[in-house]
Amino acid sequence: MSGHSKWSTIKRKKEKTDAQRAKIFTKIGRELAVAVRDGGGPDPSVNSKLKDCIAKAKANNVPNENIERIIKKAAGEGSENNYENITYEGYGPNGVAVIVEALTDNRNRTAGNVRHYFDKYGGNLGTTGCVSFMFSPKGIILIEKNELEEEKVMEDALDSGASDFSSDDECFIVFTEKDSLNNVSDLLSGKGYKFVSSEIEMVPDSYINLDNEEAKNKMQTLLDILDDDDDIQSVWHNCEDL
C-alpha cells in the first residue's frame, strides 16, 4: 500500500477558500446528523458511526461547539432528517474507476447530476458493483510531517495498532483496518499527534496513469465538479496522477 498517495488531494482541501470550507462544514454537519439518526443516538461511546464522523469533523477543523450543536439538534429533531446514503459507481476518462458517495434528500436530482457530470467529462456512470471490487475500505490517518521524526511516528503508529505506514512528500500515512481506525486515532491523539485527516477511505488495489493531458484535465474537472456538489460527500478513484 506504499503507493497510496493522498497529499495532493489533502493539500487542495487545505487551500480551499472560506466559502469552500463552509461548504465542507455543511457536508460534515449533514453526515453527523445522519449518524445520530442511523447509528444509534447522540452518544459516540455507543454509536461508532457518530464517533467516526466526529473524528472526521475535528480533522477538518470543525469547531467543537458546532459539532455539539449539530448532534443536539439531530437528537431532538431526528424525525425531520430525511437524507439517505447513495453510492454511485462509474468510469472517468480512459477507464479510471470512480466511486461517488452521496447524502441526499432527493435521489432523482442527485442521480441526474452525477450522470450529467460523468457524461460531460468523458466518463460514464455504471451499475452497482462495477468498480467497487477494485477498492478496499481502510482507515487512513494523515499526519503532516513538520519537524516530526519518521521512525518515531512509525513506531508510535504500529504500537497503536496500525496495519501499515508510509510517507508522502509532506505527510505521514497511517493505515488501519476498517474497524481499528477509532482506536488507533485515539491512541495517536493521546500521544499528541494532530491529524490532517482521519477517516475510512476506499483504497484502490491498483492505479491507472493518465499520460494523455486532455484526459487528465477532464478527470480533474470531473473531480472538482463532484466535490462542489452539495449532495456529494466523498469521491474515490484509482488515478495515480491526481
C-alpha positions as CSV (number, residue, x, y, z in Angstrom):
1,M,0.0,0.0,0.0
2,S,3.0,2.3,-0.1
3,G,1.9,3.6,-3.4
4,H,-1.2,5.2,-1.9
5,S,-0.7,9.0,-2.5
6,K,-3.0,11.4,-0.8
7,W,-1.1,14.6,-0.1
8,S,-2.1,16.3,-3.4
9,T,-5.8,15.8,-2.5
10,I,-5.4,16.9,1.1
11,K,-3.4,19.9,0.1
12,R,-6.2,21.1,-2.2
13,K,-8.6,20.7,0.8
14,K,-6.3,22.8,3.0
15,E,-6.1,25.6,0.4
16,K,-9.8,26.0,-0.1
17,T,-11.4,29.4,0.3
18,D,-13.5,30.3,3.3
19,A,-16.7,29.7,1.2
20,Q,-15.5,26.3,0.2
21,R,-14.5,25.4,3.8
22,A,-18.0,26.5,4.8
23,K,-19.4,24.0,2.3
24,I,-17.2,21.3,3.8
25,F,-18.6,22.1,7.3
26,T,-22.1,21.9,5.9
27,K,-21.4,18.4,4.3
28,I,-19.9,17.1,7.5
29,G,-22.8,18.5,9.5
30,R,-25.1,16.5,7.3
31,E,-23.1,13.4,8.0
32,L,-23.2,14.0,11.7
33,A,-27.0,14.4,11.7
34,V,-27.5,11.2,9.7
35,A,-25.0,9.3,12.0
36,V,-27.1,10.3,15.0
37,R,-30.3,9.1,13.3
38,D,-28.9,5.9,11.8
39,G,-26.1,4.9,14.1
40,G,-28.0,4.7,17.4
41,G,-28.3,8.1,19.0
42,P,-26.2,11.1,20.1
43,D,-23.7,9.2,22.3
44,P,-20.4,8.4,20.4
45,S,-19.4,5.9,23.0
46,V,-22.1,3.6,21.8
47,N,-22.6,5.0,18.3
48,S,-19.4,4.1,16.3
49,K,-20.7,5.7,13.2
50,L,-21.1,9.0,15.0
51,K,-17.7,8.6,16.6
52,D,-16.1,8.2,13.1
53,C,-18.0,11.4,11.9
54,I,-16.8,13.4,14.9
55,A,-13.2,12.4,14.2
56,K,-13.6,13.4,10.6
57,A,-15.2,16.7,11.7
58,K,-12.3,17.5,14.1
59,A,-9.7,16.6,11.4
60,N,-11.4,19.2,9.1
61,N,-11.2,21.8,11.9
62,V,-15.0,21.9,12.6
63,P,-15.3,23.7,15.9
64,N,-16.4,21.6,18.9
65,E,-19.4,23.9,19.6
66,N,-20.6,23.3,16.0
67,I,-20.3,19.6,16.4
68,E,-22.2,19.6,19.7
69,R,-24.9,21.9,18.3
70,I,-25.5,19.6,15.3
71,I,-25.6,16.5,17.4
72,K,-28.1,18.0,19.9
73,K,-30.3,19.3,17.0
74,A,-30.3,15.9,15.3
75,A,-31.1,14.1,18.5
76,G,-34.1,16.4,19.1
77,E,-35.3,16.6,15.5
78,G,-34.2,13.3,14.1
79,S,-37.6,12.5,12.5
80,E,-37.1,15.5,10.2
81,N,-33.8,14.3,8.9
82,N,-34.7,12.7,5.5
83,Y,-31.3,12.3,4.0
84,E,-30.2,8.9,2.6
85,N,-26.9,7.5,1.6
86,I,-26.5,6.5,-2.0
87,T,-23.3,5.2,-3.7
88,Y,-22.7,5.6,-7.5
89,E,-20.0,3.8,-9.5
90,G,-18.6,4.5,-12.9
91,Y,-15.7,5.3,-15.1
92,G,-13.9,8.5,-15.8
93,P,-11.7,9.2,-18.8
94,N,-9.6,6.3,-20.0
95,G,-11.3,3.9,-17.7
96,V,-10.4,5.5,-14.4
97,A,-12.6,3.7,-11.7
98,V,-14.7,6.2,-9.6
99,I,-16.9,5.7,-6.6
100,V,-19.1,8.6,-5.5
101,E,-20.8,8.6,-2.1
102,A,-23.8,11.0,-1.7
103,L,-26.1,12.0,1.1
104,T,-29.2,13.4,-0.5
105,D,-32.8,14.3,0.2
106,N,-33.7,14.0,-3.5
107,R,-32.2,10.9,-5.2
108,N,-33.6,11.9,-8.6
109,R,-31.8,15.2,-8.5
110,T,-28.6,13.7,-7.4
111,A,-28.6,10.8,-9.8
112,G,-29.3,13.2,-12.7
113,N,-26.5,15.5,-11.7
114,V,-23.9,12.7,-11.2
115,R,-24.8,11.1,-14.6
116,H,-24.5,14.5,-16.3
117,Y,-21.1,15.1,-14.8
118,F,-19.8,11.7,-15.9
119,D,-21.2,12.2,-19.5
120,K,-19.9,15.7,-19.8
121,Y,-16.3,15.0,-18.8
122,G,-15.5,11.8,-20.8
123,G,-16.8,9.1,-18.4
124,N,-19.9,7.0,-17.9
125,L,-22.0,6.1,-14.9
126,G,-22.1,2.3,-14.3
127,T,-24.1,-0.2,-12.3
128,T,-23.7,-1.0,-8.6
129,G,-20.6,-3.2,-8.2
130,C,-18.9,-2.3,-11.5
131,V,-15.8,-0.8,-9.9
132,S,-16.1,-1.3,-6.1
133,F,-14.5,-4.7,-6.3
134,M,-11.3,-2.8,-7.2
135,F,-11.2,-1.0,-3.8
136,S,-10.9,-2.0,-0.2
137,P,-12.2,0.1,2.8
138,K,-9.3,1.1,5.0
139,G,-8.7,3.5,7.9
140,I,-6.4,6.3,6.7
141,I,-4.8,8.8,9.1
142,L,-2.7,11.6,7.7
143,I,-0.2,13.4,9.9
144,E,1.6,16.5,8.5
145,K,5.4,16.0,8.7
146,N,6.5,19.3,10.1
147,E,9.5,18.5,12.3
148,L,8.4,15.0,13.3
149,E,10.9,12.1,13.0
150,E,9.6,9.4,10.7
151,E,11.0,6.5,12.7
152,K,9.3,7.8,15.9
153,V,5.9,8.3,14.2
154,M,6.1,4.9,12.5
155,E,6.9,3.2,15.9
156,D,4.0,5.0,17.6
157,A,1.6,4.2,14.8
158,L,2.5,0.5,14.7
159,D,2.4,0.3,18.5
160,S,-1.1,1.8,18.4
161,G,-2.3,-0.9,16.1
162,A,-1.7,0.4,12.6
163,S,-1.5,-2.2,9.9
164,D,0.9,-0.3,7.7
165,F,2.8,3.0,7.4
166,S,4.1,5.1,4.6
167,S,5.1,8.7,3.8
168,D,4.3,11.2,1.1
169,D,6.1,14.5,0.2
170,E,4.6,16.4,3.2
171,C,2.7,13.9,5.4
172,F,2.9,10.5,7.0
173,I,0.2,8.0,6.1
174,V,-1.0,5.6,8.8
175,F,-3.1,2.7,7.5
176,T,-5.5,0.8,9.8
177,E,-8.1,-2.0,9.4
178,K,-11.6,-0.5,9.0
179,D,-12.7,-1.5,12.5
180,S,-9.5,-0.3,14.1
181,L,-9.5,3.4,13.0
182,N,-11.1,4.8,16.1
183,N,-8.8,3.0,18.5
184,V,-5.6,3.8,16.6
185,S,-6.6,7.5,16.1
186,D,-7.5,7.8,19.9
187,L,-4.1,6.3,20.9
188,L,-2.1,8.5,18.5
189,S,-4.1,11.6,19.6
190,G,-3.3,10.7,23.2
191,K,0.4,10.8,22.2
192,G,0.0,14.4,21.0
193,Y,-0.4,13.9,17.3
194,K,-2.6,16.2,15.2
195,F,-4.3,14.9,12.1
196,V,-4.8,16.4,8.7
197,S,-7.4,13.7,8.1
198,S,-8.7,10.6,9.8
199,E,-11.4,8.6,8.1
200,I,-12.5,5.4,6.4
201,E,-11.4,5.6,2.7
202,M,-11.9,3.3,-0.3
203,V,-8.3,2.5,-1.2
204,P,-7.8,1.1,-4.8
205,D,-6.0,-2.2,-5.3
206,S,-4.1,-0.8,-8.3
207,Y,-3.8,2.6,-10.1
208,I,-4.1,4.0,-13.6
209,N,-1.7,6.5,-15.0
210,L,-3.1,9.1,-17.4
211,D,-0.4,10.0,-19.9
212,N,-2.9,12.0,-22.1
213,E,-3.1,15.6,-20.9
214,E,-6.7,16.1,-22.2
215,A,-7.9,13.0,-20.3
216,K,-6.0,14.2,-17.2
217,N,-7.7,17.7,-17.4
218,K,-11.1,16.1,-17.9
219,M,-10.6,13.8,-14.9
220,Q,-9.5,16.7,-12.7
221,T,-12.6,18.8,-13.8
222,L,-14.8,15.8,-13.1
223,L,-13.4,15.5,-9.6
224,D,-13.7,19.3,-9.0
225,I,-17.3,19.5,-10.1
226,L,-18.3,16.4,-8.0
227,D,-16.6,18.0,-5.0
228,D,-18.5,21.2,-5.5
229,D,-21.9,19.4,-5.5
230,D,-23.7,19.8,-2.1
231,D,-25.0,16.3,-2.2
232,I,-21.6,14.6,-2.8
233,Q,-19.8,13.6,0.4
234,S,-16.8,11.7,-0.9
235,V,-15.2,10.6,-4.2
236,W,-12.7,7.8,-4.5
237,H,-10.8,6.9,-7.7
238,N,-7.7,5.0,-8.9
239,C,-6.0,7.7,-10.9
240,E,-2.3,7.8,-9.8
241,D,-1.8,11.3,-11.3
242,L,-4.4,13.2,-9.3
